Each structure stands twice: as structure tokens, then as C-alpha cells.
Amino acid sequence: MTARTLYPPILFSTEDAAEYIGIKSTKFNEMQAKGRVIPKDFDGKRMYLRDDLDAFARSLPDWEKRGTTA
């Protein structure tokens, strides 16, 4: 029996990309429509690069507490 190496995916479907960054598919589709995440064309299907998803998540603004008390 040979050992099998598992690799994390580099391309994600829309549903998997949304799950990867922790949002619902509908919100992800909104971000894609606004050009915030750009799909790649793989055999006529929209696919998203893991590096692009990571860059998108890193580009989000920091959370600011507004008018709240600790």
C-alpha cells in the first residue's frame, strides 16, 4: 500500500469558496458581482483561487467597536 499525500485544493467552486471564507453563497455572489472576488474560467465553470480568497479576506477592514462599552 502506498502512502497518499493529501493537498488542500487550490481551486474552489462558488459554494466551496463561500464556505472557505465563512460566508453564505448569496453574500459571496454579491461580492463577486461587485468585483471584490474574481473568478477564473476552468472548463466553462467559475472557480476561485485559494490565494485570491485569502487576499480578499486579508483586505477586509478591522472590526471597530462603535459606541459600545466593554
matplotlib code that plots the C-alpha trace (Angstrom):
import matplotlib.pyplot as plt

x = [0.0, 1.4, 1.0, -1.2, -0.4, -3.4, -3.2, -5.5, -7.5, -6.1, -9.4, -12.8, -16.4, -18.6, -20.2, -16.9, -15.2, -18.0, -17.6, -13.8, -14.1, -17.0, -19.9, -23.1, -23.1, -25.6, -23.2, -20.3, -22.2, -22.8, -19.0, -18.3, -20.9, -19.1, -15.8, -14.4, -13.6, -12.7, -13.4, -11.2, -12.6, -12.0, -13.7, -16.6, -17.0, -16.4, -13.6, -11.8, -8.1, -7.3, -4.7, -7.3, -9.7, -7.0, -6.1, -9.8, -10.2, -7.0, -8.2, -11.3, -11.2, -10.6, -13.6, -14.2, -16.4, -18.7, -20.4, -20.2, -18.9, -16.8]
y = [0.0, 3.4, 6.5, 9.0, 12.7, 15.0, 18.5, 21.4, 22.5, 25.4, 26.0, 26.3, 26.3, 29.2, 27.2, 25.9, 29.3, 30.9, 28.2, 28.5, 32.2, 31.6, 33.4, 32.3, 31.7, 34.6, 37.0, 35.6, 36.1, 39.7, 40.2, 38.6, 40.8, 43.9, 42.7, 42.1, 38.4, 37.5, 34.0, 32.1, 30.2, 26.4, 24.5, 26.9, 26.9, 29.7, 28.7, 30.8, 30.6, 29.9, 32.7, 35.2, 34.2, 34.6, 38.0, 39.1, 38.0, 39.9, 43.0, 43.3, 46.2, 45.6, 45.5, 48.7, 48.9, 51.9, 53.3, 50.2, 49.8, 46.9]
z = [0.0, -0.9, 1.2, -0.3, 0.2, 0.6, -0.8, 0.1, -3.0, -5.0, -6.9, -5.3, -6.7, -5.7, -2.8, -1.6, -1.8, 0.2, 2.8, 2.8, 3.8, 6.1, 4.4, 2.7, -1.1, -1.6, 0.1, -1.9, -5.1, -4.2, -3.6, -6.9, -8.7, -7.2, -8.4, -5.0, -5.8, -9.3, -10.7, -13.1, -16.0, -15.7, -18.5, -18.6, -14.8, -12.3, -10.0, -7.3, -6.4, -2.8, -2.8, -4.1, -1.4, 1.2, -0.2, -0.2, 3.5, 4.5, 2.7, 4.9, 7.3, 11.0, 13.3, 15.2, 18.2, 17.7, 20.7, 22.8, 26.3, 27.4]

ax = plt.figure().add_subplot(projection="3d")
ax.plot(x, y, z, "-o")
ax.set_aspect("equal")
plt.show()
